[in-house]
Amino acid sequence: MIQPNKKLEAARMHRRWSVALASEKVGVSVNTFNRWERGLQLPQLGTLDQLCNAFALSPEDLGFGAAVIAKRQPAVSSPVPPPDYQYRSPGLVSSETLSSLSMVASPASRGILSIDAGSSLQLSFSAAYCRFEQTKRSLADMRQLWHNNDSEENKDVSRRHALAALLCGPAAVLGLAGDGQSMVLHPAEVLSLCATAIPLSWRLFFEGGMIDVERLLPGYLSQLDTLISRSASHREPAASLASQGYQLASLIALQHQNFGVALAYAQLAFSHAQQTQAPHLLTGALIRQAQVYFYLQRPRQRLLAYEQALQYSRDVSPLLQGRVYIGLTETYGHLGREQEALHFLSLAHQVFPTHCDTDPSFSYTHFNRWSLTAFEGQMYLNLKQYRHAWELFERVDKIVPKTLVPNRVELAVRQAAASVGLGDLEQSCSYVEVALQASIGAGNELRHNEVYIIYEDMCDKWPDEPRINHLQASFN
């Protein structure tokens, strides 16, 4: 039985904070904070740290003591390191990066990044051992899947294993310097590995391998941070790769609704880009900041980020130009400024390349025709032109892969939103169920939360329908 979190509500009331103010201080959406108080959702450990810092209270004081115990249980399938190694879990930031993050992060996010040196998240020898074991398992699984079944779906899975294996080996070697202060390889060799690994990480994420990327990306970012701080001759290329890597880290944090962390990573990506003065990296980092503001429902901050990116538009590739234009399209739609929205929509269609994967910026952005469609459709949803949105999503449904890749999960959510806007109860229920299962299957909290918001709209639209009540059980 669902029990409201009275401790969290009492802590908020004690500070005389509204739910909106509390959610802003924590760095999550209002809907997410509401779900915590109502007992419908538990925060991830990273988000729980943000919550505790905002309230200056322990997890137990906020009613999440049991959640900490449950979430910190080791996974059954985790490899067991040798007994003479002491394991320290890798994270997306190194100790040398924390001071940089504190400089660029917004005040609301600084507290969540203040990790003491004793718990700095570096790869240790046992983590390197785990990487080697993971490489062997990935290769074995890939061979088994490939030989057992030649279906396209299994080939996609096998490809994910192959990409993960390619990233695991070098990550293990780089992780052999357990203190993070020395390097096994020469700087040029480290840089060469990272130049291959960062684009592979982007590719693996969009192939549905987010969990593997979360595990492997930290080691590469840690090495790049070390290069930036210690090797003047390698600083600029390392900063370029670090900017690309932290943009991906921001995207991953978004999927867990760690909005404060996502914004800090995007700002750090911009800071690294400034070291290179590369317009394409500066633009990409600003787009990632705007993306965080999109999910925080802050259209004016989103507009400022896109307008800043617009200053570099003459010096970047068509793909980045088009992505800035389509971002402005959605933002102006959110603000109800239809003429400006349609103006930038026209510009986006003029410049957006047909073959996005040949654009120089594709390897570290993976913007594509779906990006164009998604934001155009969101503009129509913002303007309540649901028929246009539905027809657009229906056309692209034939193009997006059917497997649980990020674009497919997002499309399912957008189709559900358009269905509800059109007022078709049966269709809406069907698409919400599809979107819900897709978000759960992908382990994507961000999309899961979006589906729940759509469900709440359905409750308002059809309060007495039995099928709506039936859907409630799916969210428990």
C-alpha positions as CSV (number, residue, x, y, z in Angstrom):
1,M,0.0,0.0,0.0
2,I,1.3,3.4,-0.9
3,Q,2.1,5.6,2.1
4,P,2.7,9.4,1.8
5,N,6.1,10.5,2.9
6,K,5.1,12.6,6.0
7,K,8.7,13.3,7.0
8,L,9.5,14.9,3.7
9,E,6.4,17.0,3.8
10,A,7.1,18.0,7.4
11,A,10.6,19.0,6.5
12,R,9.4,21.2,3.7
13,M,6.6,22.8,5.8
14,H,9.2,23.5,8.6
15,R,11.1,25.6,6.2
16,R,7.9,27.2,4.8
17,W,8.8,26.1,1.3
18,S,6.3,25.6,-1.4
19,V,6.6,22.4,-3.5
20,A,7.8,24.6,-6.4
21,L,10.5,26.2,-4.2
22,A,11.6,22.9,-2.7
23,S,11.9,21.3,-6.1
24,E,13.9,24.2,-7.4
25,K,16.4,24.0,-4.5
26,V,16.8,20.3,-5.0
27,G,17.1,20.5,-8.8
28,V,14.2,18.3,-9.8
29,S,10.8,18.9,-11.4
30,V,7.7,19.9,-9.3
31,N,6.1,16.6,-10.4
32,T,9.0,14.5,-9.2
33,F,9.0,16.2,-5.8
34,N,5.2,15.7,-5.6
35,R,5.7,12.0,-6.3
36,W,8.2,11.7,-3.5
37,E,5.9,13.3,-1.0
38,R,3.0,11.1,-2.1
39,G,5.1,8.0,-1.8
40,L,4.8,7.1,-5.5
41,Q,8.5,7.3,-6.3
42,L,11.9,6.9,-4.6
43,P,14.8,9.2,-5.6
44,Q,18.0,7.7,-7.0
45,L,21.0,7.9,-4.7
46,G,22.5,10.8,-6.5
47,T,19.3,12.7,-6.4
48,L,18.9,11.8,-2.7
49,D,22.2,13.5,-2.0
50,Q,20.9,16.6,-3.7
51,L,17.7,16.4,-1.5
52,C,19.7,15.9,1.7
53,N,22.0,18.8,0.9
54,A,19.1,21.1,0.2
55,F,17.4,20.4,3.5
56,A,20.6,19.8,5.5
57,L,19.0,16.6,6.8
58,S,19.8,12.9,6.6
59,P,17.9,10.4,4.4
60,E,16.3,9.0,7.5
61,D,15.1,12.4,8.6
62,L,13.5,12.8,5.2
63,G,11.8,9.4,5.2
64,F,14.2,7.6,2.8
65,G,16.3,5.5,5.2
66,A,14.9,2.3,3.7
67,A,15.4,3.5,0.2
68,V,19.2,4.0,0.9
69,I,19.5,0.4,2.1
70,A,17.6,-1.1,-0.8
71,K,19.4,1.0,-3.5
72,R,22.9,0.2,-2.1
73,Q,22.5,-3.5,-2.3
74,P,25.0,-4.9,-4.8
75,A,23.6,-6.3,-8.1
76,V,23.5,-10.1,-8.2
77,S,25.3,-10.2,-11.5
78,S,28.1,-7.9,-10.5
79,P,31.6,-9.4,-10.9
80,V,33.5,-10.2,-7.7
81,P,36.9,-8.5,-7.6
82,P,39.9,-10.3,-6.2
83,P,39.9,-10.3,-2.3
84,D,43.1,-8.3,-2.0
85,Y,41.6,-5.2,-3.7
86,Q,39.5,-2.5,-2.1
87,Y,36.8,-1.4,-4.5
88,R,35.8,2.2,-5.0
89,S,32.9,2.9,-7.3
90,P,33.7,5.0,-10.3
91,G,31.6,8.1,-11.0
92,L,31.3,10.7,-13.7
93,V,33.6,13.3,-12.0
94,S,37.2,13.1,-10.8
95,S,38.5,14.8,-7.7
96,E,40.4,17.3,-9.8
97,T,37.2,18.2,-11.6
98,L,35.2,18.9,-8.5
99,S,36.7,22.3,-8.0
100,S,36.0,23.2,-11.6
101,L,32.4,22.1,-11.2
102,S,32.0,24.2,-8.1
103,M,33.1,27.2,-10.1
104,V,30.7,26.7,-13.0
105,A,27.7,25.1,-11.2
106,S,24.7,27.1,-10.2
107,P,24.3,27.8,-6.5
108,A,21.5,25.1,-6.3
109,S,23.8,22.4,-7.6
110,R,27.1,23.2,-5.8
111,G,26.2,21.3,-2.6
112,I,25.6,18.1,-4.4
113,L,29.1,18.1,-5.9
114,S,31.1,18.7,-2.7
115,I,32.6,15.2,-2.4
116,D,35.4,14.9,0.0
117,A,38.8,13.7,-1.2
118,G,38.5,10.4,0.7
119,S,35.5,9.4,-1.5
120,S,36.8,10.9,-4.8
121,L,35.4,8.7,-7.6
122,Q,38.4,7.2,-9.3
123,L,38.9,3.8,-11.0
124,S,40.9,1.4,-8.7
125,F,42.7,-1.8,-9.5
126,S,39.5,-3.8,-8.6
127,A,37.5,-1.6,-11.0
128,A,40.2,-2.3,-13.7
129,Y,39.7,-6.0,-13.0
130,C,36.0,-5.7,-13.4
131,R,36.5,-4.0,-16.7
132,F,38.5,-6.9,-18.0
133,E,35.8,-9.3,-16.8
134,Q,33.1,-7.2,-18.3
135,T,35.0,-7.2,-21.7
136,K,35.1,-11.0,-21.7
137,R,31.4,-11.3,-20.8
138,S,30.4,-8.8,-23.5
139,L,32.4,-10.7,-26.1
140,A,30.9,-14.0,-25.0
141,D,27.4,-12.7,-25.0
142,M,27.9,-11.1,-28.4
143,R,29.1,-14.4,-29.9
144,Q,26.2,-16.3,-28.4
145,L,23.5,-13.9,-29.6
146,W,25.0,-13.7,-33.0
147,H,25.1,-17.5,-33.5
148,N,21.8,-18.3,-31.8
149,N,19.6,-16.0,-33.9
150,D,20.2,-13.8,-37.0
151,S,17.3,-11.5,-36.3
152,E,17.9,-7.8,-36.6
153,E,16.9,-7.3,-33.0
154,N,19.6,-9.7,-31.7
155,K,22.1,-8.1,-34.1
156,D,21.4,-4.8,-32.5
157,V,22.0,-6.3,-29.0
158,S,25.2,-7.9,-30.3
159,R,26.3,-4.6,-31.6
160,R,25.8,-3.0,-28.2
161,H,28.0,-5.8,-26.7
162,A,30.7,-5.2,-29.3
163,L,30.7,-1.4,-28.5
164,A,30.8,-2.0,-24.8
165,A,33.7,-4.5,-25.2
166,L,35.7,-2.0,-27.3
167,L,35.3,0.6,-24.5
168,C,36.0,-1.8,-21.6
169,G,39.5,-2.9,-22.5
170,P,41.1,0.6,-22.7
171,A,39.1,1.7,-19.7
172,A,40.6,-1.1,-17.7
173,V,44.1,-0.2,-18.7
174,L,43.6,3.5,-17.9
175,G,42.1,2.5,-14.6
176,L,45.3,0.6,-13.4
177,A,46.6,3.8,-11.9
178,G,44.2,3.5,-9.0
179,D,45.1,6.8,-7.4
180,G,44.2,8.8,-10.5
181,Q,47.4,10.8,-10.1
182,S,49.6,8.8,-12.4
183,M,49.3,7.3,-15.9
184,V,50.3,3.9,-17.1
185,L,50.4,5.2,-20.7
186,H,52.1,8.3,-22.1
187,P,49.8,11.3,-22.6
188,A,49.7,11.0,-26.3
189,E,48.6,7.4,-26.0
190,V,45.9,8.3,-23.5
191,L,44.7,11.0,-25.8
192,S,44.5,8.6,-28.7
193,L,42.4,6.1,-26.7
194,C,40.1,8.9,-25.5
195,A,39.7,10.2,-29.0
196,T,38.3,6.8,-30.0
197,A,36.4,6.2,-26.8
198,I,34.4,9.4,-26.5
199,P,32.6,9.0,-29.9
200,L,32.1,5.3,-29.2
201,S,30.5,6.2,-25.9
202,W,28.0,8.5,-27.7
203,R,27.3,5.7,-30.2
204,L,26.8,3.2,-27.4
205,F,24.4,5.5,-25.5
206,F,22.2,5.9,-28.6
207,E,22.3,2.1,-29.2
208,G,20.6,1.6,-25.9
209,G,23.7,1.0,-23.8
210,M,23.3,3.7,-21.3
211,I,24.2,1.5,-18.3
212,D,27.5,0.5,-19.9
213,V,28.3,4.1,-20.8
214,E,27.6,5.2,-17.1
215,R,30.2,2.6,-16.0
216,L,32.9,3.3,-18.6
217,L,32.8,7.0,-19.3
218,P,34.1,8.1,-15.9
219,G,37.5,6.5,-16.4
220,Y,38.0,8.4,-19.7
221,L,36.9,11.7,-18.3
222,S,39.2,11.2,-15.3
223,Q,42.2,10.8,-17.5
224,L,41.2,13.8,-19.7
225,D,40.9,15.9,-16.5
226,T,44.4,14.9,-15.5
227,L,45.8,15.7,-19.0
228,I,44.2,19.1,-18.9
229,S,45.7,20.0,-15.6
230,R,49.2,18.5,-16.1
231,S,50.1,18.5,-19.8
232,A,50.2,21.9,-21.5
233,S,51.1,20.4,-24.8
234,H,48.0,18.2,-24.7
235,R,45.6,20.6,-23.0
236,E,43.7,21.8,-25.9
237,P,42.8,18.5,-27.6
238,A,42.1,17.0,-24.1
239,A,39.7,19.9,-23.4
240,S,38.0,19.3,-26.7
241,L,37.3,15.7,-25.9
242,A,36.4,16.5,-22.3
243,S,33.8,19.0,-23.5
244,Q,32.3,16.3,-25.7
245,G,32.4,13.8,-22.8
246,Y,30.8,16.1,-20.3
247,Q,28.0,16.9,-22.8
248,L,27.2,13.2,-22.8
249,A,27.5,13.1,-19.0
250,S,24.9,15.8,-18.9
251,L,22.6,13.9,-21.1
252,I,22.9,10.8,-18.9
253,A,22.2,12.7,-15.8
254,L,19.1,14.0,-17.4
255,Q,17.8,10.5,-17.9
256,H,17.9,10.1,-14.1
257,Q,16.3,13.5,-13.5
258,N,19.4,14.7,-11.8
259,F,18.9,18.2,-13.2
260,G,21.4,20.0,-11.0
261,V,24.1,17.6,-12.0
262,A,23.1,17.7,-15.7
263,L,23.3,21.5,-15.7
264,A,26.7,21.4,-13.9
265,Y,28.1,19.0,-16.5
266,A,26.8,21.1,-19.4
267,Q,28.4,24.2,-17.8
268,L,31.6,22.3,-17.4
269,A,31.5,21.2,-21.0
270,F,31.1,24.9,-22.0
271,S,34.1,25.8,-19.7
272,H,36.3,23.2,-21.5
273,A,35.0,24.4,-24.8
274,Q,36.2,27.9,-23.9
275,Q,39.7,26.6,-23.6
276,T,39.6,25.6,-27.2
277,Q,37.5,28.5,-28.5
278,A,35.8,26.1,-30.8
279,P,32.4,27.4,-31.9
280,H,31.0,23.9,-32.4
281,L,31.8,22.8,-28.9
282,L,30.5,26.0,-27.4
283,T,27.3,25.7,-29.3
284,G,26.9,22.0,-28.3
285,A,27.4,22.8,-24.6
286,L,24.8,25.6,-24.7
287,I,22.3,23.3,-26.4
288,R,22.8,20.8,-23.5
289,Q,22.1,23.6,-21.0
290,A,19.0,24.5,-22.9
291,Q,17.9,20.9,-22.8
292,V,18.1,20.9,-19.0
293,Y,16.0,24.0,-18.9
294,F,13.5,22.3,-21.2
295,Y,12.9,19.6,-18.6
296,L,12.9,22.1,-15.8
297,Q,10.1,24.0,-17.6
298,R,12.1,27.2,-17.7
299,P,11.5,28.6,-21.2
300,R,13.1,32.0,-20.6
301,Q,16.4,30.5,-19.4
302,R,16.1,28.1,-22.3
303,L,15.6,31.0,-24.7
304,L,18.7,32.8,-23.3
305,A,20.9,29.6,-23.8
306,Y,19.7,29.2,-27.4
307,E,20.2,33.0,-28.2
308,Q,23.7,32.7,-26.9
309,A,24.3,29.6,-29.1
310,L,22.8,31.6,-32.0
311,Q,25.8,33.9,-31.8
312,Y,28.0,31.1,-33.1
313,S,25.6,29.9,-35.8
314,R,27.6,31.3,-38.7
315,D,30.7,29.3,-37.7
316,V,29.2,25.9,-37.0
317,S,28.1,23.0,-39.2
318,P,24.5,22.8,-40.6
319,L,23.5,20.1,-38.1
320,L,24.3,22.4,-35.1
321,Q,22.7,25.4,-36.9
322,G,19.5,23.4,-37.5
323,R,19.5,22.1,-33.9
324,V,19.7,25.6,-32.5
325,Y,16.9,26.8,-34.9
326,I,14.6,23.9,-34.0
327,G,15.3,24.4,-30.3
328,L,14.2,28.0,-30.7
329,T,11.1,26.8,-32.5
330,E,10.0,24.7,-29.5
331,T,10.9,27.4,-27.0
332,Y,8.9,30.2,-28.8
333,G,6.0,27.7,-29.1
334,H,6.2,27.2,-25.3
335,L,6.0,30.9,-24.9
336,G,3.0,31.1,-27.2
337,R,4.9,33.2,-29.8
338,E,3.7,31.3,-32.9
339,Q,5.2,33.6,-35.5
340,E,8.7,33.4,-34.1
341,A,8.3,29.7,-33.7
342,L,7.3,29.2,-37.4
343,H,10.1,31.5,-38.5
344,F,12.8,29.4,-36.9
345,L,11.0,26.2,-38.0
346,S,11.5,27.3,-41.6
347,L,15.2,28.1,-41.0
348,A,15.6,24.7,-39.4
349,H,14.2,22.8,-42.3
350,Q,16.3,24.9,-44.7
351,V,19.6,24.0,-43.1
352,F,19.1,20.6,-41.4
353,P,21.2,18.1,-43.4
354,T,19.5,15.0,-45.0
355,H,22.4,12.7,-44.0
356,C,23.2,13.9,-40.5
357,D,25.8,11.2,-39.8
358,T,28.1,12.8,-42.3
359,D,28.1,16.1,-40.5
360,P,31.3,16.9,-38.5
361,S,29.4,17.4,-35.2
362,F,27.4,14.2,-35.4
363,S,29.9,12.0,-33.5
364,Y,29.5,14.0,-30.3
365,T,25.9,15.1,-30.6
366,H,24.0,12.4,-32.5
367,F,21.5,15.0,-33.5
368,N,19.5,13.7,-36.5
369,R,16.2,14.0,-38.3
370,W,14.4,12.7,-35.2
371,S,15.8,15.8,-33.4
372,L,14.1,17.9,-36.0
373,T,10.8,16.0,-35.8
374,A,10.8,15.8,-32.0
375,F,11.1,19.5,-31.4
376,E,8.7,20.4,-34.2
377,G,6.2,18.0,-32.8
378,Q,6.7,19.5,-29.3
379,M,6.1,23.0,-30.8
380,Y,2.7,21.8,-32.1
381,L,1.9,20.2,-28.7
382,N,2.8,23.5,-27.0
383,L,0.5,25.4,-29.3
384,K,-2.2,22.8,-28.8
385,Q,-2.2,21.8,-32.5
386,Y,-2.5,18.2,-31.6
387,R,-3.5,16.9,-35.1
388,H,-0.3,18.3,-36.6
389,A,1.8,16.7,-33.8
390,W,0.1,13.4,-34.2
391,E,0.6,13.2,-38.0
392,L,4.2,14.2,-37.6
393,F,4.9,11.5,-35.1
394,E,3.0,8.9,-37.1
395,R,5.2,9.6,-40.1
396,V,8.4,9.3,-38.2
397,D,7.3,6.1,-36.4
398,K,8.2,4.1,-39.5
399,I,11.8,5.4,-39.4
400,V,12.8,5.2,-35.7
401,P,14.2,1.8,-34.8
402,K,11.7,-0.5,-32.9
403,T,14.2,-1.5,-30.3
404,L,14.5,0.4,-26.9
405,V,16.9,3.0,-28.1
406,P,16.4,6.5,-26.6
407,N,14.7,8.0,-29.7
408,R,12.1,5.2,-29.7
409,V,11.3,5.7,-26.0
410,E,10.9,9.4,-26.5
411,L,8.7,8.9,-29.6
412,A,6.4,6.7,-27.6
413,V,6.0,9.4,-24.9
414,R,5.3,12.1,-27.5
415,Q,2.7,9.9,-29.3
416,A,1.0,9.4,-26.0
417,A,0.8,13.2,-25.4
418,A,-0.6,13.8,-28.8
419,S,-3.2,11.1,-28.3
420,V,-4.4,12.7,-25.1
421,G,-4.6,16.1,-26.8
422,L,-6.7,14.7,-29.5
423,G,-9.2,13.4,-26.9
424,D,-9.2,9.7,-28.0
425,L,-9.5,7.7,-24.7
426,E,-8.8,4.2,-26.1
427,Q,-5.9,5.3,-28.2
428,S,-4.5,7.4,-25.3
429,C,-4.6,4.4,-22.9
430,S,-2.9,2.2,-25.5
431,Y,-0.1,4.7,-26.2
432,V,0.4,5.5,-22.5
433,E,0.8,1.8,-21.7
434,V,3.3,1.5,-24.6
435,A,5.3,4.5,-23.4
436,L,5.2,3.4,-19.8
437,Q,6.6,-0.1,-20.7
438,A,9.2,1.5,-23.0
439,S,10.4,3.8,-20.2
440,I,10.6,1.0,-17.7
441,G,12.4,-1.3,-20.2
442,A,15.0,1.4,-20.9
443,G,15.4,2.2,-17.2
444,N,14.7,5.8,-18.1
445,E,13.3,7.8,-15.1
446,L,13.0,11.0,-17.1
447,R,10.6,9.4,-19.7
448,H,8.8,7.5,-16.9
449,N,8.1,10.8,-15.2
450,E,6.8,12.3,-18.5
451,V,4.4,9.4,-18.9
452,Y,3.1,10.0,-15.4
453,I,2.4,13.7,-16.2
454,I,0.5,12.6,-19.3
455,Y,-1.4,10.1,-17.1
456,E,-2.4,12.9,-14.7
457,D,-3.7,14.9,-17.7
458,M,-5.8,11.9,-18.6
459,C,-7.2,11.8,-15.0
460,D,-8.3,15.4,-15.4
461,K,-9.8,14.8,-18.8
462,W,-11.6,11.5,-18.0
463,P,-12.0,11.4,-14.2
464,D,-14.6,8.6,-14.1
465,E,-13.3,6.2,-16.7
466,P,-12.4,2.7,-15.5
467,R,-9.5,2.3,-17.9
468,I,-7.9,5.4,-16.3
469,N,-8.2,3.8,-12.9
470,H,-6.7,0.6,-14.3
471,L,-3.6,2.5,-15.5
472,Q,-2.9,3.7,-11.9
473,A,-1.8,0.2,-10.9
474,S,0.9,0.3,-13.6
475,F,2.6,3.2,-12.0
476,N,2.8,1.6,-8.5
